[in-house]
Amino acid sequence: MTTVEPDLNNPLNVRIGPLVLRNPVMTASGTFGFGLEYADLVDLNALGAIVTKATTLKPRAGNPPPRTVETPSGMLNAIGLQNDGVEAFLANKLPKLRAYDVPVIVNIAGTCVEEYAALAAMLDVDGVAGIEMNISCPNVGEEGVEFCQHPAATERVVSAVRAATRKCVICKLSPGVTDITVIARAAEAGGADAVSVINTLAGLAVDVERRRPKLANVTGGLSGPAIRPVAVRMAWQAANAVRIPVIGIGGIITASDALEFLIAGATAVQVGTGNFVDPRASLAVLDGIRSYLQRHGMASMRDLIGTLDATKPAPLV
């Protein structure tokens, strides 16, 4: 596995396993398409990494509409992993992504260990920097969701992917567990280079006049600022439980939001729902982190990451 050497003159460098990202700001799977859809709006080369929409072994039509609904400080989605399948990604999307100087991390989803391993093997090609394992999608309704809930199952599926690829392996964890640290340690034991914390929370929105769910799938994944305090708490717990990097996800709209995760111990962050509000949200977050380092006289991200003093609260102002 090739290890990228950091640019010592860039204070924003962060390392995720074998990858050295030029900055800690990534896009979250399912909110940025395959990156190409945003290329006319965002300088893709300025990002730390692009995390693609989930890819499965075979094409998926996804869930019937309506598949999204706005909620207070967030949104519910039940897309159902709609995609054209891994072969179409390799043939149609990856060649175009290779034209950009940005690491591409492919999110994968399966229903059994063998599917995850097969996907990882097929994506072990030039142009793919890493794999993010979606073992925690809350709106698919298949047996694959159990991987995120049981430590032994998590370790088993991560081990299979680790054996199938030379790429960076990231395991995306679910908030729907009693103790996130147990699952994070299982992913680390299986050979993950990092964990993403967290996926969406399962939620339900009701049309009270018709007394029906607003989503055709009934439930969906809640994302946006409404979940950020939960996500920061879980990222902090995971970062204190494992030696591998934690990537913070959940309700990041502004640089201040991202800084909460970084100070709590995350090595990098992913911007998700914010992309729907502002396609350039990731770049605004990046600018804010850069300004924060300068304002506080920090020479590198190492001076910032994991600096939370949890012994006492900040004074009231």
C-alpha positions, 0 to 999 in steps of 0.5 A: 500500500502506497503511503503519501508523504505530507507537505510539511508546509501545509498546516492543514494536512491530516493522516487517515491510515495510509492517506495524507489529506491536504485538509480535514474536510471531506464530503459525506456519502449520499450528499455530494453525488459522485462529486462530478455533479458538483464540479461546476460549483465547487473546486473539487481539488480544494477538498480533503477527499470526496466520499461518493454515493453508496455503491452496491454490487448490483444496480438498485432502484432504491425506495419509492418516493417520497424519499426526503422530507424536511424536519426541524433543523434537519431532514429525513431521507430514505433513498434506499441506496439507489445506484447503478452498481459497481461495474457502472461506477468503474466504467462511467464515473471513475474515469472522470474522477481520475481527472481531479487531484483529490482522493476518491473514497468509495462508499460501499454497501452490501447484505453479506460479508461476501458482497462487501469483500467482492466490492472491495476487491473490484474497487482495488484499482487506480483512482480509488484512494479508499473504501468507506464501508456503509454497515449502518444504513438505517433505511434499507431493510436488509440483513446487512444492517446487523453488522453495525449492531454486533461487535463480532459481525463488525469485526468479521465484515471489516476483516473480509474487506481488509483482506480484499483490498490494499486501499484505505479502509474506513468503517462507517458506524451507526448511532443506533447502538448502546455503546459506540466504543465497543463497535469502534474497537471491533472495527479497529480489530478487524483492520479498519484504518479509520471509523466514520462517526456517525451515520444518520439516526432512524426517524419518522415524520407524520402527516397529521392531517392524513395520519400517514408517514411522510416518507413512502418507506415510513422511516428514514435517516435523520441528518442535519444540525439536529443530530450534531450534539449526539454525533459530537458526543459519539465521535468523542467517545470513539476517539477516546476508545481507539487508536485509529483516526475518527472522522466526524459526521453529523450536522456540520454546516459551519466551520464552528460545527466542524471545529467541535468534532476536531476539538473533541478528537476527530481527525477529519470531518465530513460535510453532508446535509450542508451541501444541500443548503449551500453547495460550497459549504465544504469550502466555507468550513475549510476556510473557517478552520484555516482562519481558526488555526491562524487566529489561535497561533496553531502551527498544524492540525495536531495542535487542534485535534483532541484538545477538548478539556472535558474536566470543566465547562466553558464559563458563561458569557 
